[in-house]
Amino acid sequence: MTDSPQNSYRVGDVVNGWRLAPDGTWVPASSPPPPPGLIQGVPTSTEAMNHDAGHAGAAWPYAPSATTEPYGWTGQSAAPSPSGWTAPTKNTPATLSLTAGIIAALANLFFLPGIAAIVLGIVGLRRASRSTPAVGRTRSILGIVLAVVGTVSGVLLLVAILDDSPDAASPDRTTVGTSPEGESMQDMDLSSFTAVDEAAWAQIAKDPEGYVGDKIVLYAEVTQFDAATGSDSFRASTGAEQPSTSFELDVNTLLSGDSSVLTDVTVGDVLKVHAIVEGATTYDTVMGGGMTAPVLKVAAVEGVGFKDLSGDVALGAPVAQEYGGVALALTVTNSSTVQMTYSVEVVAESPDGTVQLGTASAYAENLGPSQSAAVTADFYEDLPPDAVFRIASVDRFDY
């Protein structure tokens, strides 16, 4: 009887990179061989000779199991593997770390993606270190790097947003010019101050040092008056004309004066200011640059609020239209010293004002200073003869 294939190998034989161990298992050929001498389970020379000669009764004292047979047996499709060892195929924490890192770099909302990417990246690195090859190591490192970049950029953006608020500015009140010496602000004759127009104020704002000592009248919308500026100075957007809405004035200006003069001033106030040009100041912005602003010494302030533009619009007589509705004639006059476009809204009401009957709008575009235009507000409703018309709102824009 011929020997079967599984009885044709001796302890120490190497097949496809695997060596037959004394306990009948196949181990990597690179592992150290067993020590020489009589080893339990190793056949004697007589048994080996009988086996080689084909004696049926001389069998090995052991036989490798099917799970430890070397690659090459009929019906076996893969090389044997050492007991308990499997080659790694994936590293989920590494993949999640890279994904979270990309999210953190693009939009690090509340820093959570960055934190998650760093934690998952560390877990992925530890898992990669326990496998050969190190599956997921590159993804873990990329995830951590992207998380750090996203977190740092998020912190910088948050700091910039917080520091860009008006309360964050703390200008240096040291000016280039000074007010006239020995002259008491309280004793000044306010009639000696001259109102400036837009062109004159633009020149002063451009070169305040060239107009030190000039006494002017202008308007200011207070933007900062707090502990950072002190009780005797404030920041404001200024201009030559009384504004009708917020953000109409656009020259950032530092104004200072006696605290008793400024005691009733608060942020958001619109003031008519009598002031003396003292020069300019330069201070650092939160973005790292420098900003130069005119500096004025306040002699008197008056709270005037936003200008009521209803006086720039005159209502005419309503005319019933042939196919229904009413056309109301309007005359719009630009009270500004610069070109303006007007938007007017008119409402029709019952005589007692309790019922609104309709609304209409009219526009007068590109009116020069003191220029007037005749426009029409068209009501598409059929209004009763006793309807009363009222100006609901007037806005103007310098474009």
LODRENMI-702212 format. One line per 10 residues: their letters; for each residue x, y negated, z negated of C-alpha. Coordinates in steps of 0.001 Angstrom, whole numbers, plus 524288, in hexadecimal, padded with zeros to 5 digits. Each point is the difference from the previous one (the first is absolute). Layout:
BEGIN
A	X,Y,Z  ...
***
This chain:
BEGIN
MTDSPQNSYR	80000,80000,80000  8059C,7F2CC,803D5  80179,7F4FA,7F67A  7F5B8,7F52D,8003D  804C3,7F1FC,80316  7FE4E,7FBC1,7F1D5  809CE,80A6B,7FB83  80A78,7FBA2,8099C  805ED,7F4D4,7F7EC  80981,80042,7F4A6
VGDVVNGWRL	80171,7F68B,7F4CE  80837,7F4AA,804EC  7FBC3,80147,80E42  7FD65,7F2A7,8066C  7F4D5,7FE6E,809A8  7FBDA,7F2EE,8060A  806B6,7F856,7F51C  7FA62,80832,7F4E8  80755,809F8,7F7A9  7FA19,80C1E,7F9BC
APDGTWVPAS	80127,7FED8,7F117  8013B,80B83,7F66B  7F205,7FDF0,7FB5F  7FAC2,80244,80DB2  7FCFF,7F1C1,8034A  805FA,7F7E8,80AC9  80770,7F3E8,7FBAF  806D8,7F531,807DD  80D28,804DC,804FE  8067A,7F3F3,7FA09
SPPPPPGLIQ	7FCE4,80482,7F212  80B48,806BA,7F8B8  800D3,80EE1,801A3  7FE57,8093A,7F44D  80C6D,803F5,7F890  806EF,80C4C,804A0  7FDF1,80CF0,7F905  7F4EC,80940,7FD5B  7F33D,7F865,800CA  7F2EF,80592,7FC77
GVPTSTEAMN	7F8C2,80354,80C6F  80C1F,80084,808D0  8018D,80D63,8069A  80C19,8084B,7FD62  80971,802E5,80AE1  7FA7C,80DDB,8014C  7F235,7FABB,8012A  80489,7F5FA,809E1  806DB,80AB3,807F0  7F416,808B2,7FFB2
HDAGHAGAAW	7F7A0,7F498,8040E  8091B,7FCA7,80B26  80022,80E4A,80473  7F145,80004,800A9  7FCD8,80932,7F4A7  7F1B7,7FF19,7FD4B  80147,80279,7F178  809E7,7F533,7FD7B  7F78A,7F427,7FDD9  80387,7F2B6,7FAA3
PYAPSATTEP	7FCAF,7FE38,7F1CB  7F7B4,7F46A,80413  7F96B,7FAC1,80C19  7FDD4,7F1AD,80379  7F1D4,7FBF4,7FFF7  7F92B,7FA89,80BDC  800EC,7F260,7FA75  80EEA,800CE,7FF52  802A9,8064C,80D1E  8095F,7F81F,80871
YGWTGQSAAP	7FB57,7F8B2,80BCA  7FF6B,80910,80BBB  7F6D3,80AE5,7FB58  7F522,8037D,8094C  7F3E2,7F7EF,7FCF3  8073C,7F634,7F75E  7FF6F,7F207,8056C  808EE,7F848,7F6D4  80CA5,80127,7F894  7FF0E,80399,7F1A2
SPSGWTAPTK	80007,7F59C,7F590  805BA,800A4,7F25F  7F5EB,802C3,7F57E  7F94F,7F36E,7FAEA  805FF,7F6B3,80A2A  7F828,7F884,80A55  804C5,7F569,80939  7F93C,7F2C9,7FD4C  7F751,7FAE3,80AF4  7FA4B,7F33A,7FAB3
NTPATLSLTA	80133,7F595,7F577  7F2CE,7F987,7FDC5  804AE,7F5B6,7F613  80A47,7FB7C,809CD  7F5B9,7FE35,80A95  7F6E6,7F8A7,7F6CC  80B52,7F77C,7FB7D  80321,7FBF4,80DFE  7F1A5,7FD07,802C5  7FE72,7F7C7,7F3AF
GIIAALANLF	80CEF,7F932,802EF  7FB32,7FBD7,80D71  7F36B,7FABC,7FA09  807CF,7F8B8,7F59D  808DC,7F9C1,80A31  7F46F,7FB85,80850  7F62F,7FBF6,7F581  80422,8020F,7F1EE  7F2D4,7FDA7,7F999  80172,7FEED,7F147
FLPGIAAIVL	80D31,8073E,8017E  7F91C,80D34,7FE5F  804B0,805D3,80D00  80E0A,7FC5F,7FCB1  7FF62,80621,7F289  7F9CF,80C55,80584  80A4B,800F4,80AB4  80B38,7FEFE,7F640  7FA52,80A5A,7F6DC  7FCEC,8095F,80B1B
GIVGLRRASR	80D58,7FD8F,805F6  806D5,803F3,7F36C  7F7BD,80C64,7FF2E  80301,802E1,80E3B  80EAC,7FE59,7FDE2  7FFC5,80959,7F482  7F893,80A09,807E5  80942,7FE61,80B8B  80BD9,80219,7F72F  7FAE6,80D91,7FC68
STPAVGRTRS	7FF17,804DB,80E00  80954,80307,80B17  7FEEB,7F8FE,80903  7FB8E,7F3FE,7F83F  7F273,7FECF,80600  7FA03,7F250,7FE5F  80C28,7F92F,7FADA  80040,7F5D5,80AFB  7F17E,7FD41,7FEC7  80145,7FE0E,7F158
ILGIVLAVVG	80B38,7F660,8019B  7F8C4,7F853,80A96  7F3D1,7FF79,7F79B  8079B,7FA8F,7F460  8071A,7F5E0,8085D  7F371,7FB3C,8066A  7F966,7FF57,7F2AF  80AE6,7F793,7FA7E  7FF9D,7F6EB,80BCF  7F12C,7FEBF,7FF40
TVSGVLLLVA	7FFF4,7FDB7,7F155  80A90,7F588,80099  7F930,7F8F6,80B3D  7F314,800C6,7F8AF  805FF,7F9EF,7F3D4  8062F,7F508,807F9  7F321,7FD45,806D9  7F89E,7FFB0,7F314  809F1,7F696,7FA19  7FF0B,7F73E,80BF4
ILDDSPDAAS	7F122,7FF9E,7FF3A  7FFE7,7FCE6,7F17D  80ABE,7F5C9,800F5  7F9A0,7F951,80BA3  7F4AC,7FB2A,7F7A9  7FF97,7F176,7FCD6  80261,802A8,7F19C  80D1B,8062C,80327  8060B,7F39C,80564  807D0,7F816,7F66B
PDRTTVGTSP	80616,7F4CA,80794  80BB6,7F87B,7FB56  7FAF8,7F265,7FD2D  80D49,7F9A3,8020A  7FDCA,7F655,80B26  8090F,7F9BB,809B7  7FA21,7F28E,7FE43  7FAE9,7F92B,7F3F1  7F4D3,7F6BC,7FD3C  80328,7F190,7FE6F
EGESMQDMDL	8069C,7FDEF,7F2FE  7F9CE,7F7D0,7F573  7F294,7FFF6,80635  7F4E1,804FF,7F77D  7F62B,80862,80721  7F50C,7FBB5,7F708  8024F,7F1A8,80335  8000B,801B9,80EB7  7F5EC,7F904,80870  7F91C,80AD1,80780
SSFTAVDEAA	7FC84,7F655,80ABE  80E67,7FFF3,803AA  7FEE6,80E31,80481  7FD4A,80215,80E76  7F7DF,80AFC,805CC  8079D,807D0,80A0D  7FACD,80609,80C67  80395,80D87,804FC  80B69,7FB2E,8083D  805EA,7F809,7F4DC
WAQIAKDPEG	7FEAD,80B24,7F635  80625,8097E,809A5  80BFD,7F73B,800CD  80102,7FEBF,7F138  7FE93,80EB4,7FE1A  80A8D,8025A,80A22  809F3,7F6C8,7F9B4  7FBE6,7FC68,7F214  80D67,7FA6F,7FCC1  7FE26,7F5B8,80A68
YVGDKIVLYA	7F3B2,7FAD3,7F95F  803FB,7FFEB,7F1AB  7F885,7F573,7F8BA  7F49C,7FF1B,80994  7F2CD,7FEC2,7F940  7F5C2,8080E,806F0  7F223,80506,7FEA7  7FD23,80DED,8048E  7F7D1,80BF0,7FCC1  80423,80C6F,7F911
EVTQFDAATG	7F9D9,80D5D,7FDB1  80651,80593,7F3A5  805EC,80D94,80228  8082C,80201,7F3A2  7FF7A,7F9AE,7F29E  8047D,80943,7F548  80AFA,80344,7F69E  80967,801A2,80B56  7FE20,7F1F1,80491  7FE34,7FA14,7F27D
SDSFRASTGA	7F5D5,7F69F,7FAE2  80570,7F462,8077E  800D8,80546,80DEA  7F866,80843,809AE  800AD,8051F,80DC8  7F5E9,7FC3E,80A45  7FCFB,80057,80E66  7FF97,7F1E4,8044C  7FB71,7F7F2,80B94  7FBEF,7F28B,80442
EQPSTSFELD	7F172,80309,800A9  7F61D,8050E,7F642  7FDD3,80E4E,8038F  7F29C,80590,802C5  803F5,80E36,7FD3F  80B13,807A4,7F9A2  80CCB,8019F,8076A  7FD9C,7F3C3,80803  80BCF,7F987,7F992  80CEA,80673,80372
VNTLLSGDSS	80BC2,7F8E3,7FA16  80555,806DD,7F3D8  8034D,7F524,7F65E  804E7,7FEC9,7F1FD  7F95F,7F542,7F82B  803EC,7FBB9,7F250  7FAE1,7F5F9,7F690  7FCD5,7FCD2,7F201  7F89D,80B3C,7F98E  7F57B,7F686,7FBB4
VLTDVTVGDV	7FD4D,7FCAE,80E41  7FF61,80E4E,803E6  7F868,80500,7F43C  7F36C,802CB,80795  8067A,805B7,80C19  7FDC6,80E96,802A6  802F3,80970,80AFE  7F660,7FE69,80B42  7FD66,7F18F,7FD96  7FFDE,7F6E2,80BB1
LKVHAIVEGA	80620,7F317,7FBFD  8021E,7F279,80560  80DCA,7FCBA,7FB7C  80766,7F33A,7FE89  80E4F,803D0,7FFDE  80DF2,7FB87,8027C  80908,807C8,808E5  80B81,804D1,7F7C9  8070D,8089A,809D1  80062,80EAA,80203
TTYDTVMGGG	802C7,80C76,7F8B2  804B7,80D4C,804AF  7FCDF,80C65,7F8A3  80186,80E82,8023A  7F44C,8078F,804EB  7FCA9,80DC2,7FB9F  80431,8050D,80D55  80DE6,7FB5B,7FDBD  7FFC2,7F3B7,8086F  7FF76,7F1AF,7FC87
MTAPVLKVAA	7F4C4,7F665,80157  800F0,7F138,80041  7F44B,7F810,7FBA3  7FD52,7F178,7FE77  7FFB4,7FB09,7F201  7F65C,7F56D,7FBE2  7FEBA,7F895,7F330  7F195,7FEC1,7FC97  7FAD7,7F2DE,7FB6B  7F178,8037A,8002F
VEGVGFKDLS	7F71F,80B26,8042E  7F190,80082,80339  7F81E,80C67,801C9  7F88B,7FE73,80CB5  7FCFD,80E07,8042B  7FE09,8041F,80E0A  7FADC,7F5ED,80965  7F188,8008A,80381  7FFBC,7FFC4,80EDF  7F150,7FE86,80122
GDVALGAPVA	80237,7F173,801E6  806F4,80316,80CC9  7F33F,80536,805C8  7F3D7,7F7F6,8035A  7F31F,806E9,802EC  7F7CB,7FB97,80B84  7F1E0,8029F,8039E  7FB3C,80DD8,802E8  7FAC4,802DA,80D8E  7F6CF,80B5C,802F3
QEYGGVALAL	804CB,8084D,80B4B  7F784,803DF,80B96  80154,80E85,7FD97  7FFB1,7FF8D,7F140  80958,7FBFD,7F554  8054C,7F2CF,7FBF6  80C6E,7F89F,803C0  80586,7F717,7F576  80987,7F57B,80458  80C27,7FDB9,7F797
TVTNSSTVQM	80ADA,7F5FD,8002C  80CF3,804A7,7FA72  80ADC,7F64C,7FCA8  80DCB,80410,7FC73  803CD,7F8FE,7F37A  80DAC,805C6,80026  80C59,7F99A,80520  8031A,80C05,8082F  7F87D,807A5,80A4B  7F595,808DD,7FA4D
TYSVEVVAES	7F5B3,809DF,8044F  7F32A,7FFCF,7F86E  7F679,80AFE,7FD17  7F29E,7FBC6,7FAF7  7F4CF,80851,7FAE1  7F253,7FA16,7FECD  7F3DE,805CB,7F999  7F19F,7FCF4,80244  7F772,8005A,7F3DB  7F240,7FD6F,7FB9C
PDGTVQLGTA	7FDA1,7F221,7FAE9  800E6,8047E,7F1E1  80CB5,80784,802A7  7FA9D,80CE7,7FB25  7FF60,80702,80D30  80B38,80133,809AC  7FA7B,7FFF4,80DC4  80C4E,801F0,8081B  80E92,7FD78,801A2  80885,7FADC,80B11
SAYAENLGPS	80E54,7FD2E,8026E  80747,7F5BE,807C5  80E55,7FDF1,8037E  807B9,7F3D8,80374  80D5E,803B9,8052C  80CDD,7F8AB,80064  7FB79,7F2EA,7FAC6  80ABF,7F5EC,7FE9D  800E4,7F6F1,7F41D  7F358,7F828,7FEAD
QSAAVTADFY	7FAB0,80627,80C78  7F179,8039D,8009C  7F8C3,80A38,807E2  7F186,8029F,80281  7FC8C,80E61,7FE7C  7F38C,807F2,7FE8C  7FBAF,809EA,7F5DE  7F649,80934,80664  7F540,8067C,7F7FB  7F9D4,80B79,806E5
EDLPPDAVFR	7F444,80054,7F6DE  7F38B,7F82F,80243  800BB,7F629,7F4E9  7F468,7F864,7FA88  7FFC0,7F153,8028A  80264,7FCED,7F1B0  80C80,80857,7FF10  80B29,7F96C,7F8CA  80E15,80193,804A3  80BA0,80097,7F6CA
IASVDRFDY	80EB0,801AF,801D8  803B1,80CC9,7F965  80EB8,7FFAD,80247  80AB2,7F910,8077C  80D89,80580,80264  80B45,7FAA0,807D6  80CA9,80599,8052E  80C3D,7F970,8052D  800AA,80821,80C70
***
